Amino acid sequence: RHMAEDSCDNAKPCVSGADDLARNKLAYLFTPTPVRCRELKVKREEHLESEHEEPAPEDQSPQVLSDQFYDDCCAVDSDASLREARAEIARLKAQVEDLQQAANQTPHPVLGIRSSRCAECKSESAMEGRVFAELSKLYCERCWAQWERCGRWHPTMRVCTVAPAVGSSGLPEFDAEDAFVLPSYICDHDDLSLMERLRNEVPEGRQFSDWHGARHLALHFDGAEVTELRSDTARPVLRNTIKQMEAAFGIKATAVRLNLYRSNADYKPFHADRGRDDNGLPQCTVGLSLGATRELSFTHYKTGVTMTFPQRNGDVFAFTPELNKVFLHGVPRVKNSLIMDEPRISLILWGSRLALLHPSTHCES
């Protein structure tokens, strides 16, 4: 065609029907096809509208999300690798449940007990109806039986009915777990003269006053007042009685109290003594009972196990500062109407052992 045009510029090309058909086909190939964007735009908008109308997910706990994740994984038709993943998830979930169950079964540290296993053999068959409260431990039946038959038991409280013996130090010696109940140590049970003299020889200017909310009356001496009670000008009955009680247990009192129980209605609540002087030295408690017979009760602080010791006229009791930490003590009300309603006086001393006050002197002796 171009050759024909070059040779004859004025000549018109001859176009046949076959040429028109070929030309139309080529034109179709080179004509760009219009993009139908409207349909795509509509579909995109519909998709966005559907996403916008979908409700927002609510806040869910980690446990709920974990369960949904587990359920979704198990619902997928998967190959061997996904089956292994599902098995691993199931194993981990079971492990978490076991840990939660074990945590819920951990006992509350009542009495300081933090393990439900036997403290000796570590078995899970520890007895729950029996507790070694002082050690804060549980034991199984077999280990309890071994302990009962071992023959080597250490007492919580050793009750002695004789005064402590004088040891190599030249002073009365006793152990931390020792308590003393000495019948008729100061006077005979039927000799009430000492009680009457103490009541009549109250230091001048002093008198009994309400104590513990008027549950009984008391007269307290402390510091320099105790020193005055030891002087030669002090009333002889009270002075000599204090010296006799100090010598029996090798102590030096820094506080003295006379308690007056006017009748069977008066009592002393459960309590613990201070147990130390102003310098921090441990103090023993020594008491003399005069007049009517009353009980002295001790209760184990942790367990509430309670024991009583009748205190008659002339009896002396004593206990160590170590026992004062483990037991509370008090004088209960009298419930028996057959007991005579009579007054009682108790003389209480708090003092440190001389071996603690003058350690070098007694070590040399």
QUIMO-V482763 format. One record per residue. SS is DSSP state (h for helix, s for strand, l for the rest). D_FIRST is the distance of its C-alpha to the first C-alpha in Angstrom with 2 decimals. Layout:
SS:D_FIRST  SS:D_FIRST
//
This chain:
l:0.00  h:3.77  h:5.32  h:5.09  h:6.33  h:8.70  h:10.02  l:10.64  l:11.36  l:13.33  l:11.21  l:10.44  l:7.69  l:9.65  l:10.48  l:13.01  h:15.88  h:14.95  h:11.72  h:14.06  h:16.55  h:14.50  h:13.32  h:17.02  h:18.25  h:16.30  h:17.51  h:20.99  h:21.03  h:20.20  l:22.53  l:26.02  l:28.89  l:31.77  l:34.99  l:37.94  h:40.41  h:42.86  h:44.01  h:44.52  h:46.39  h:48.62  h:49.42  h:50.24  h:52.52  h:54.24  h:54.79  h:56.28  h:58.46  h:59.78  h:60.63  h:62.31  h:64.39  l:65.62  l:69.27  l:70.07  l:71.99  l:75.72  l:77.60  l:78.80  l:81.33  h:80.39  h:82.20  h:80.12  h:76.85  h:78.02  h:78.83  h:75.44  h:73.67  h:75.74  h:75.05  h:71.28  h:71.21  h:73.21  h:70.97  l:67.76  l:66.79  l:66.46  l:66.50  h:69.36  h:68.87  h:69.25  h:72.27  h:73.82  h:73.11  h:74.78  h:77.77  h:78.08  h:77.95  h:80.63  h:82.79  h:82.54  h:83.30  h:86.38  h:87.48  h:87.24  h:89.27  h:91.93  h:92.20  h:92.55  h:95.22  h:97.11  h:97.00  h:98.41  h:101.20  l:102.30  l:105.80  l:106.68  l:108.81  h:112.09  h:115.02  h:112.46  l:111.29  l:107.59  l:107.20  l:107.91  l:108.43  l:111.77  l:112.51  l:114.11  l:112.12  l:108.90  l:108.82  l:107.43  l:110.71  s:112.51  l:115.18  l:114.34  l:117.88  l:119.43  l:118.51  s:119.86  l:119.77  l:120.99  l:118.26  l:115.66  s:114.68  l:114.47  l:115.71  s:115.45  h:118.54  h:118.94  h:118.87  h:121.28  h:123.66  h:123.48  h:124.32  h:127.23  h:128.71  h:128.05  l:131.28  l:129.69  l:129.31  l:129.34  l:130.91  l:129.35  l:132.89  s:136.09  s:139.10  s:142.27  l:145.72  l:147.52  l:147.09  l:144.87  l:146.74  s:147.22  l:145.10  l:145.25  l:144.09  l:147.29  l:145.35  s:144.58  l:141.42  l:139.02  l:135.36  l:132.46  l:132.65  s:136.42  s:137.95  s:141.71  s:144.00  s:147.60  l:150.26  l:153.36  l:152.32  l:153.84  l:156.54  l:157.71  l:156.04  l:159.13  l:159.86  l:158.43  h:160.35  h:157.45  h:155.27  h:157.97  h:158.56  h:154.87  h:154.67  h:157.75  l:156.72  l:153.43  l:153.05  l:154.40  l:151.89  l:149.54  l:149.13  l:146.88  s:143.82  s:140.99  s:138.49  l:135.23  l:135.40  l:139.14  l:138.75  s:141.67  s:143.50  s:143.23  s:144.67  s:142.35  s:143.22  s:140.68  l:140.62  h:143.79  h:145.43  h:145.37  h:146.97  h:149.68  h:150.35  h:151.23  l:153.66  l:157.43  l:157.68  l:155.41  l:156.83  h:158.09  h:156.98  h:153.31  h:153.38  h:154.97  h:152.74  h:149.60  h:150.90  h:151.74  h:148.25  h:146.59  h:148.70  h:147.87  h:144.14  l:144.16  s:142.36  s:142.93  s:142.21  s:140.24  s:140.29  s:142.99  s:143.05  s:145.68  s:144.23  s:146.50  s:145.72  l:148.05  l:147.76  l:145.70  l:143.10  l:142.15  l:139.49  s:137.02  s:133.29  s:131.23  s:130.22  l:129.68  l:131.76  l:130.28  l:130.80  s:130.80  l:132.88  l:131.68  l:130.99  l:128.86  l:131.50  s:131.60  l:134.59  s:136.63  s:138.06  s:141.77  s:143.62  s:147.16  s:147.90  s:151.18  s:152.58  l:150.94  l:148.86  s:145.14  s:142.09  s:139.70  s:136.22  s:133.30  s:129.78  s:126.96  l:124.32  l:121.30  l:122.63  l:125.41  l:127.92  s:131.30  s:134.77  s:138.08  s:141.28  s:144.50  s:146.12  l:149.87  l:152.39  l:152.50  l:149.27  s:146.78  s:143.05  s:140.49  s:136.87  l:134.49  h:131.53  h:129.25  h:130.52  h:130.13  h:126.35  h:126.21  s:128.74  s:129.66  s:133.33  s:135.42  s:138.56  l:137.85  l:139.64  l:142.67  l:142.07  l:145.26  l:147.87  l:150.63  l:150.16  l:152.55  l:150.99  l:152.17  l:150.76  s:149.17  s:148.56  s:146.11  s:146.24  s:142.83  s:142.16  s:138.81  s:139.05  s:137.39  s:138.94  h:141.08  h:139.16  h:136.12  h:138.11  l:139.84  h:137.87  h:139.21  h:142.85  h:142.53  h:140.43  h:143.22  l:145.87
//
